[in-house]
Amino acid sequence: MAADSLTQTHEPRILLTTTFHLPSTARMAMALALNGCKVFAMTPPCHPLRHVQLLPSLLPYPAARPLESLEAAFEQTSCDLVIPCDEEAVRHLHELHRTSASPATRALIQRSLGSQHGYSIAETRHDLLVVAGEEGIRAPVSRPIATIAALSEWHAEVPLPWVLKADGSCAGQGVRIVSSLHDAQASFLDLNKPVSARMALNKWLVDRDPFWLKRWRAGTRPAISVQSYVEGRPANCSVACWEGEVLAGICMEVVVAESKTGPSTVGRVVDNPEMLEATRKVVRRLGLSGLAGFDFMIEAATGAAYMIEMNPRNTPVCHINLGAGRDLVEALTAKIGGRPMRYRPPVTANDIIAFFPDAWRRDPENEYLFTAYHDVPWEEPALVRELIRPERRDRLWLTRWLRRIRGHKAVPPMEFRVPGPARTMAAVSAVTGQMEHGSDGE
């Protein structure tokens, strides 16, 4: 569809692309469909989206020919916008924009992600912090590190602790907080390794993620950067944007996370003008469109916000309507559909959000689960049943056998013992009851 046709009111056609099995992708598909969009999705096999009834069909996302498949999906769906839902999906769109001979393909990607001049910066953690500094945004000191010797030079200039980061990683997997030069050197060697055949096969056979095979065959090593460490609490700002303008944004502080560097499982919605203004500056500088999230550290001593990272994709909070100025789905849908933005009442007035299913899976006895808003997709009971099952690797007989011979305890089914409103408890009972009497097992 031509860019100027977006000024006419119509039903937006949105294509979600993902290489991971993330619940947030299914939640975004639901939110867009409920807001009047025609939603399509490209996913790997056995994605949670197959349990969403609102979605008309899923398109394959083969790891062997991802770029060709993307172009075919663009033509098949006649989509107005593409929303990537993980870092690998973002890189595929950037690469397709560089290599495609089709003007329509390049125009669609630019309309979806924004100016091509920001693509390399979006993929490189160090370059983002350089841009932040140029825009007058607080950010840690950062430097690309290509050798162990460079760490020794850095050690003479910047005091420990540090944070080492590998480009292209996600969910905190490529991040190490180090408190000594020895630890930094060991972490560099670990992060700088190419993907091994064992890791690629494990991801493919156990997690059904074939995209690691391509990384293994390529044998490339990720770029590494080192940042000064900011003592404080993590936070983030997720936005819907269009051609460098922020349309709506949600600021959150992390209350509970999977690990010190991992994603949040419980967050608190906050008003943080500094985070939002810093995000506006980078969005404007890079000419971003679509959905994006920016990670910050809130300095413990001063409360100052330091930008540390960018996620140019859908993030777990993007689908949640939190009212005027914080309804990202409505803001983006209205822009694409060429209509005024509508006010939709927020789904909750609670400022504590527990992300489903990670918050419950991590610790069913967590104190925040007694008071938080539980972001559970009650409208799709089949999806709820799928998400509360143990991880796939914990359901496989080979994994269970290896655990037994190694003396590890079996992973029990997820249990929900969270007190709350009658509707919540009744819904949990209904879902778990269906699990007990249904035939969802493998």
C-alpha positions in Angstrom: 0.0 0.0 0.0 1.3 3.4 -0.9 2.4 5.7 1.9 0.0 8.5 1.0 -3.0 6.1 1.1 -2.5 5.9 4.8 -4.2 9.3 5.2 -7.5 7.7 4.3 -9.5 5.9 7.1 -9.3 2.2 6.6 -8.8 -1.1 8.6 -5.1 -1.2 9.2 -3.4 -4.4 8.1 -0.5 -5.3 10.5 2.1 -8.0 10.1 3.9 -9.2 13.3 7.3 -10.9 12.8 9.0 -13.0 15.4 11.7 -15.6 15.6 11.1 -16.4 19.3 8.3 -18.0 21.3 7.4 -14.8 23.3 4.0 -14.4 25.0 4.2 -10.6 24.4 3.8 -11.3 20.6 0.5 -13.1 21.2 -0.6 -10.3 23.5 0.2 -7.6 20.9 -1.7 -9.6 18.2 -4.8 -9.7 20.5 -4.6 -6.0 21.3 -4.4 -5.0 17.7 -7.2 -7.3 16.6 -9.5 -6.1 19.3 -8.7 -2.5 18.2 -10.0 -3.1 14.7 -6.8 -4.2 12.9 -6.4 -7.1 10.5 -3.5 -9.0 12.0 -1.1 -11.4 10.4 2.0 -13.0 11.9 5.1 -14.7 10.8 6.3 -17.2 13.5 8.5 -20.2 14.0 6.7 -23.6 14.7 4.6 -24.1 17.8 4.4 -20.4 18.7 1.9 -19.4 21.4 0.0 -17.4 18.7 -1.4 -20.7 17.4 -3.7 -20.6 20.4 -5.1 -17.2 19.7 -8.6 -17.5 18.1 -8.7 -13.9 17.0 -5.9 -14.4 14.6 -7.0 -15.6 11.1 -3.8 -17.3 10.1 -0.1 -17.7 10.7 2.6 -17.5 8.1 5.8 -19.6 8.3 9.1 -17.9 9.2 11.7 -20.3 7.9 15.2 -19.9 9.2 16.7 -21.0 5.9 15.2 -18.2 3.8 14.0 -15.5 6.2 14.4 -12.5 3.8 12.6 -14.2 0.9 9.8 -15.3 3.2 9.4 -11.7 4.5 9.1 -10.3 1.0 6.5 -13.0 0.1 4.6 -12.2 3.3 4.5 -8.5 2.5 3.0 -9.2 -0.9 0.6 -11.9 0.4 -0.8 -9.7 3.3 -0.7 -6.3 1.6 0.2 -5.0 5.1 0.4 -1.3 6.0 2.9 -1.9 8.8 5.3 -4.5 10.0 6.0 -4.8 13.8 9.1 -6.9 14.7 8.8 -8.6 18.1 12.5 -9.6 18.8 16.0 -8.5 17.9 16.5 -11.1 15.2 13.3 -10.1 13.5 14.6 -6.4 13.6 17.9 -7.4 12.0 16.1 -9.3 9.2 14.1 -6.2 8.3 17.2 -4.1 8.3 19.1 -6.5 6.1 16.1 -6.8 3.8 16.0 -3.1 3.4 19.7 -3.1 2.4 19.5 -5.9 -0.1 16.0 -5.9 -1.6 15.6 -4.7 -5.2 11.9 -3.9 -4.5 11.1 -0.2 -3.9 7.8 -1.3 -2.3 9.6 -3.5 0.2 12.1 -0.8 1.2 9.3 1.7 1.5 7.2 -0.6 3.8 10.2 -1.2 6.1 11.0 2.5 6.3 7.4 3.3 7.1 7.3 0.6 9.8 10.7 1.3 11.5 11.5 4.9 10.5 14.5 6.4 8.8 17.1 4.0 7.4 19.8 6.2 8.9 19.0 4.9 12.4 19.1 1.2 11.6 22.8 0.6 12.4 22.5 2.7 15.6 19.5 0.6 16.7 21.6 -2.6 16.4 24.7 -1.3 18.2 24.6 -0.6 21.9 27.7 1.6 22.0 26.5 3.8 19.1 23.2 4.5 20.9 25.0 5.9 23.9 27.1 8.1 21.6 23.9 9.5 20.2 22.5 9.9 23.7 25.5 11.9 24.7 25.3 14.1 21.7 21.6 14.8 22.5 22.5 15.8 26.1 21.0 12.7 27.6 22.6 11.1 30.7 24.3 7.8 29.7 27.1 5.6 31.0 30.6 6.1 29.5 30.9 3.4 26.8 33.6 2.0 24.5 33.7 -0.8 21.9 36.1 -3.6 23.0 37.7 -5.8 20.3 40.5 -7.3 22.4 41.4 -8.2 26.0 44.2 -5.7 25.8 41.6 -3.0 25.3 40.0 -3.9 28.6 43.4 -3.2 30.4 43.4 0.2 28.8 39.9 0.9 29.9 40.8 -0.2 33.4 43.3 2.6 33.6 40.6 5.2 32.8 37.3 4.0 34.3 36.9 2.5 37.8 35.1 -0.9 38.3 32.5 -2.2 38.3 31.6 -2.3 34.6 29.0 -3.8 32.3 30.0 -5.8 29.3 27.4 -6.2 26.5 27.3 -8.2 23.3 25.4 -6.7 20.4 22.5 -8.8 19.1 21.6 -10.5 22.4 18.3 -10.2 24.3 16.7 -10.8 27.6 19.9 -10.1 29.5 21.7 -13.1 28.0 24.6 -11.0 26.5 25.2 -8.8 29.5 27.7 -9.3 32.3 28.3 -7.1 35.4 32.0 -7.5 36.4 33.8 -6.3 39.5 37.4 -7.1 38.6 39.6 -7.0 35.5 40.0 -10.8 35.6 36.2 -11.2 35.6 36.0 -8.7 32.7 38.5 -10.6 30.7 36.7 -14.0 31.3 33.4 -12.4 30.4 34.8 -10.9 27.2 36.1 -14.3 26.0 32.7 -15.9 26.9 30.6 -13.2 25.1 32.9 -13.0 22.1 32.6 -16.7 21.2 30.7 -17.7 18.0 27.7 -19.9 18.5 28.8 -23.5 19.0 27.3 -26.5 17.2 26.1 -27.9 20.5 24.3 -24.7 21.4 22.7 -24.5 17.9 21.5 -28.1 18.1 20.2 -27.6 21.6 18.2 -24.5 20.6 16.8 -26.3 17.5 15.9 -29.6 19.0 14.8 -28.6 22.5 13.5 -25.0 22.1 12.4 -25.4 18.4 14.5 -22.4 17.5 16.2 -23.1 14.1 17.5 -19.6 13.7 20.6 -20.5 15.9 21.7 -22.9 13.1 22.3 -19.9 10.8 24.4 -18.2 13.4 26.4 -21.3 13.9 27.1 -21.7 10.2 28.0 -18.0 9.9 30.6 -18.4 12.7 30.4 -14.7 13.4 31.5 -13.1 16.7 29.3 -10.4 18.3 30.6 -6.9 18.8 31.3 -6.3 22.5 31.2 -2.9 24.3 31.9 -2.0 27.9 30.0 0.6 29.9 30.6 2.2 33.3 28.2 0.9 35.9 25.3 3.0 37.3 24.3 2.0 40.8 20.5 2.1 41.0 17.3 0.5 39.9 16.4 -0.5 36.3 13.5 1.2 34.5 12.2 1.5 30.9 10.2 3.7 28.6 8.1 2.1 25.8 6.7 4.2 23.1 4.6 4.3 19.9 6.1 6.7 17.4 5.8 7.9 13.9 8.4 9.6 11.8 10.4 10.8 14.8 7.4 11.8 16.9 6.4 10.0 20.1 2.6 9.4 20.0 2.2 7.7 23.4 4.6 6.3 26.0 4.7 4.3 29.2 7.4 4.7 31.8 8.0 1.8 34.3 10.4 1.0 37.0 11.4 -2.7 37.4 10.1 -4.1 40.7 11.0 -7.8 40.1 13.2 -9.2 37.4 14.2 -12.7 36.2 17.8 -11.8 37.1 20.0 -8.7 37.7 20.3 -8.2 34.0 17.2 -10.0 32.8 13.7 -8.8 31.8 11.2 -7.6 34.4 8.4 -9.8 35.6 6.7 -7.1 37.8 6.9 -3.4 37.0 5.5 -0.1 38.5 4.1 2.5 36.2 5.6 5.9 37.0 5.6 9.5 35.7 9.2 10.2 34.8 9.5 13.3 32.6 13.3 12.8 32.3 13.0 9.3 30.8 10.2 10.4 28.5 12.1 13.5 27.3 15.3 11.4 26.7 13.2 8.9 24.7 11.7 11.7 22.6 15.1 13.1 21.8 16.4 9.8 20.5 13.2 9.0 18.6 13.4 12.4 16.9 17.1 12.0 16.2 16.7 8.6 14.6 13.4 9.3 12.9 11.8 6.2 14.5 8.4 4.8 13.6 6.5 1.9 15.2 7.1 0.5 18.7 10.3 0.8 20.7 11.5 0.5 24.2 14.4 2.2 26.0 16.1 0.9 29.1 17.4 3.2 31.9 19.1 3.0 35.2 17.7 5.3 37.9 20.7 6.4 39.9 20.2 5.5 43.6 21.9 8.6 45.0 20.3 11.2 42.8 17.3 9.7 41.1 18.8 10.8 37.7 17.8 8.6 34.7 20.7 7.1 32.6 19.8 5.7 29.2 21.6 2.3 28.8 19.9 0.5 25.9 17.3 0.5 23.1 14.9 -2.2 22.0 13.6 -1.2 18.5 10.6 -3.6 18.7 7.5 -4.6 20.6 8.1 -4.9 24.3 6.0 -6.7 27.0 4.1 -3.6 28.1 3.3 -2.2 24.7 -0.1 -3.9 24.4 -1.4 -2.8 27.8 -3.8 0.2 27.6 -3.1 2.5 30.5 -5.2 5.4 29.5 -4.7 8.8 27.8 -1.1 9.2 26.6 -0.3 5.6 27.6 -2.4 3.7 25.0 0.3 2.7 22.5 -1.9 0.4 20.4 -4.6 3.0 19.9 -2.0 5.7 19.1 -0.3 3.6 16.5 -3.6 2.2 15.0 -5.1 5.7 14.7 -2.0 7.0 12.9 -2.0 4.1 10.5 -5.8 4.2 10.0 -5.8 7.9 9.3 -8.3 8.8 12.0 -8.3 10.8 15.3 -7.1 9.0 18.4 -9.9 7.7 20.6 -9.9 7.7 24.4 -10.2 4.2 25.8 -10.5 3.7 29.5 -7.4 2.1 31.0 -7.6 -1.6 31.8 -6.5 -0.9 35.4 -5.8 2.0 37.8 -3.2 -0.2 39.6 0.3 1.0 39.0 1.9 -2.4 39.7 1.8 -4.7 36.7 2.6 -8.5 36.9 3.5 -9.8 33.5 1.9 -13.2 32.7 3.2 -15.9 32.9 6.7 -14.9 34.0 5.7 -13.3 37.3 3.8 -16.3 38.5 6.3 -18.8 37.1 9.2 -17.1 38.8 7.8 -17.0 42.3 4.1 -17.8 43.0 4.5 -16.5 46.6 5.9 -13.1 45.6 4.3 -10.4 47.7 3.5 -8.2 44.7 1.3 -10.9 43.2 -1.1 -10.2 46.0 -1.7 -6.6 45.0 -0.7 -6.3 41.3 -2.8 -6.1 38.2 -2.3 -9.5 36.5 -1.9 -9.2 32.8 -3.6 -12.4 31.9 -5.3 -13.0 28.5 -8.6 -14.2 29.9 -10.3 -13.7 26.5 -8.2 -16.6 25.1 -8.4 -19.5 27.6 -6.4 -21.8 25.2 -3.6 -19.3 25.2 -3.7 -19.2 29.0 -3.5 -22.9 29.2 -0.5 -23.0 26.9 1.4 -20.3 28.7 1.0 -21.9 32.2 2.5 -25.2 31.0 6.1 -25.9 31.9 8.7 -24.7 29.5 9.1 -27.1 26.5 12.6 -28.3 27.6 11.0 -29.3 30.9 8.3 -31.3 29.2 10.6 -33.4 27.0 11.3 -37.0 28.2 15.0 -36.6 27.3 15.3 -33.5 29.5 13.5 -35.1 32.3 15.7 -38.3 32.1 18.9 -36.2 32.1 17.7 -34.3 35.1 17.0 -37.6 37.0 20.4 -39.1 36.2 22.1 -35.8 37.3 20.2 -35.7 40.5 18.1 -32.6 39.7 14.6 -32.2 40.9 11.8 -32.4 38.4 10.1 -29.1 37.4 6.6 -29.2 38.9 3.6 -27.8 37.0 3.0 -24.1 37.5 0.7 -23.6 40.5 -1.4 -20.5 41.1 -1.9 -19.6 44.7 -2.5 -15.9 44.3 -5.3 -14.4 46.3 -7.3 -11.7 44.6 -10.7 -10.6 43.3 -13.3 -13.3 42.9 -13.1 -13.0 39.1 -9.4 -13.7 39.1 -9.6 -16.8 41.3 -12.6 -18.1 39.5 -10.8 -17.7 36.1 -7.7 -19.4 37.4 -9.7 -22.3 38.8 -11.5 -22.6 35.5 -8.3 -22.6 33.4 -6.4 -25.0 35.6 -9.5 -27.2 35.8 -9.6 -27.4 32.0 -5.9 -28.3 32.1 -6.5 -31.2 34.4 -9.4 -32.7 32.4 -8.3 -31.7 28.9 -5.9 -33.3 26.5 -3.2 -30.6 26.1 -0.2 -32.8 27.2 2.5 -33.9 24.9 
